[in-house]
């Protein structure tokens, strides 16, 4: 050892720990895209089924002895010209919102897939009141023309309400899942000091 070199201290002899690198978060773009596509398809199918229920299935169930063209011909002769644009407007709101969520989710919410899934569940939940508003005028036209109730005669409106109910359950379960503390946060959270009795 050279005469002017001091021996290393025990602290200097200890190996320095390697710097820890944080693993990058995986890109959730594919997951968000799949959720958005499936959610948008469900919303479009919901709107299409609601339109079929309002203008085909329910009139046929209300007046089974008449053909569908004869039913709406009688409604037109009794109530005058009826406009289906109101029904289309109410039923088109959901697919438009779903398409916007599809585009925005894959661009701005690519790491927050639960927000995209929750948005589509919310749209499906709101499909039930949208169906009620869309079917109100056609149902009343049928009721006034044939002297029947304005309620649904076809049982095929039930799947729409079941889907909306399932969306509500999914939102509640999803909110509980997102709001739970993660295992990492529980592991690093300091424990409260014991209070002496």
C-alpha positions in Angstrom: 0.0 0.0 0.0 1.5 3.4 -0.8 2.6 5.4 2.3 0.3 8.4 1.6 -2.9 6.3 0.8 -5.3 5.9 3.7 -7.0 2.5 4.1 -10.7 2.4 3.0 -13.2 2.8 5.7 -15.8 0.0 6.3 -18.5 2.3 4.7 -16.4 2.7 1.6 -15.9 -1.0 1.3 -19.6 -1.8 1.2 -21.0 -2.3 -2.3 -23.2 0.4 -3.5 -26.8 -0.7 -4.3 -27.8 -0.7 -7.9 -30.3 2.0 -8.8 -33.8 0.6 -9.1 -35.7 1.3 -12.3 -39.5 1.5 -12.4 -40.9 -0.9 -14.9 -42.9 0.9 -17.5 -46.7 0.4 -17.5 -48.0 -1.8 -20.3 -49.8 0.0 -23.1 -53.5 -0.7 -22.6 -54.4 0.5 -26.1 -55.4 -3.0 -27.3 -57.6 -3.5 -24.2 -59.3 -0.1 -24.6 -59.9 -0.8 -28.3 -61.5 -4.1 -27.6 -63.7 -2.7 -24.9 -64.7 0.2 -27.1 -65.6 -2.0 -30.1 -67.6 -4.4 -28.0 -69.4 -1.6 -26.1 -70.2 0.2 -29.3 -71.5 -2.9 -30.9 -73.7 -3.6 -27.9 -75.1 -0.1 -28.0 -75.9 -0.2 -31.7 -77.6 -3.6 -31.2 -79.6 -2.2 -28.3 -80.8 0.7 -30.5 -81.6 -1.5 -33.4 -83.6 -3.9 -31.3 -85.5 -1.1 -29.7 -86.4 0.2 -33.2 -87.6 -3.2 -34.2 -89.6 -3.6 -31.0 -91.3 -0.2 -31.5 -92.2 -0.4 -35.1 -92.6 -4.1 -35.8 -92.8 -6.5 -32.9 -95.1 -4.4 -30.6 -97.7 -3.5 -33.3 -97.9 -7.1 -34.5 -98.4 -8.2 -30.9 -101.0 -5.6 -30.3 -103.0 -6.4 -33.4 -102.1 -9.9 -34.4 -105.0 -10.2 -36.8 -103.7 -7.5 -39.0 -100.6 -7.3 -41.2 -97.9 -4.7 -40.3 -98.6 -2.5 -43.4 -102.3 -2.5 -42.6 -101.7 -1.5 -39.0 -99.7 1.6 -39.8 -102.0 2.4 -42.7 -104.9 2.5 -40.2 -102.8 4.6 -37.8 -102.1 7.0 -40.6 -105.7 7.3 -41.6 -106.8 7.8 -38.0 -104.0 10.0 -36.6 -102.8 11.6 -39.8 -99.1 11.6 -40.8 -96.9 10.3 -38.1 -93.2 11.1 -38.0 -90.6 8.5 -37.1 -87.8 11.1 -36.8 -88.5 11.5 -33.1 -87.9 7.8 -32.5 -84.8 7.8 -34.6 -83.4 10.8 -32.7 -83.9 9.2 -29.3 -82.4 5.9 -30.4 -79.5 7.5 -32.3 -78.1 9.3 -29.2 -76.7 6.1 -27.7 -74.7 5.0 -30.8 -73.4 8.5 -31.4 -72.1 8.7 -27.8 -70.7 5.2 -28.1 -68.9 6.1 -31.3 -67.5 9.3 -29.6 -66.3 7.2 -26.7 -64.7 4.7 -29.1 -62.7 7.4 -30.8 -61.9 9.3 -27.6 -61.1 6.2 -25.6 -58.5 4.9 -28.0 -56.8 8.3 -28.1 -57.1 10.0 -24.7 -58.1 7.2 -22.4 -55.8 4.4 -23.6 -54.5 3.7 -20.1 -57.9 4.1 -18.3 -59.9 1.2 -19.7 -62.2 1.3 -16.7 -63.5 4.7 -17.7 -64.2 3.5 -21.2 -66.0 0.4 -19.9 -68.0 2.5 -17.5 -69.0 4.9 -20.2 -70.5 2.2 -22.3 -72.3 0.7 -19.3 -73.8 4.1 -18.6 -75.0 4.4 -22.2 -76.6 1.0 -21.9 -78.2 2.0 -18.6 -79.7 5.1 -20.2 -81.1 3.0 -23.0 -84.1 2.1 -20.9 -85.4 5.7 -20.6 -84.5 6.4 -24.2 -86.6 3.5 -25.3 -89.5 4.8 -23.2 -89.3 8.2 -24.8 -88.9 6.8 -28.3 -91.8 4.4 -28.0 -94.2 6.8 -26.3 -95.6 8.5 -29.4 -96.0 5.3 -31.6 -97.6 3.5 -28.7 -100.1 6.3 -28.1 -100.9 6.3 -31.9 -101.7 2.6 -31.7 -103.8 3.1 -28.6 -105.8 6.0 -30.0 -106.4 4.2 -33.3 -107.5 0.8 -32.0 -108.8 1.7 -28.6 -106.2 -0.3 -26.8 -103.6 0.4 -24.0 -100.5 2.2 -24.9 -98.3 -0.3 -23.0 -96.1 -2.8 -24.6 -97.9 -5.9 -25.9 -94.7 -7.6 -27.2 -92.6 -9.4 -24.5 -89.5 -8.5 -26.5 -89.0 -5.3 -24.7 -87.9 -7.3 -21.7 -84.3 -7.9 -23.0 -83.8 -4.2 -23.3 -84.6 -3.6 -19.6 -82.6 -6.6 -18.6 -79.5 -5.3 -20.4 -80.0 -1.9 -18.8 -80.3 -3.6 -15.4 -77.2 -5.6 -16.0 -75.4 -2.4 -17.0 -76.4 -0.9 -13.6 -75.1 -3.9 -11.7 -71.9 -3.7 -13.7 -71.5 0.0 -12.9 -72.0 -0.6 -9.2 -69.5 -3.5 -9.1 -67.0 -1.6 -11.3 -67.2 1.4 -8.9 -66.5 -0.8 -5.9 -63.6 -2.5 -7.7 -62.0 0.8 -8.8 -62.4 2.4 -5.4 -60.8 -0.4 -3.5 -57.2 0.2 -2.2 -54.5 -1.5 -4.2 -52.3 -4.1 -2.5 -49.2 -1.9 -3.1 -50.9 1.1 -1.4 -51.8 -1.2 1.6 -48.2 -2.5 1.8 -46.5 0.9 1.8 -49.1 2.7 4.0 -47.7 3.3 7.5 -49.4 1.6 10.3 -50.9 3.8 13.0 -49.1 3.8 16.3 -50.7 1.8 19.1 -52.6 3.9 21.6 -51.7 2.9 25.1 -54.7 1.9 27.2 
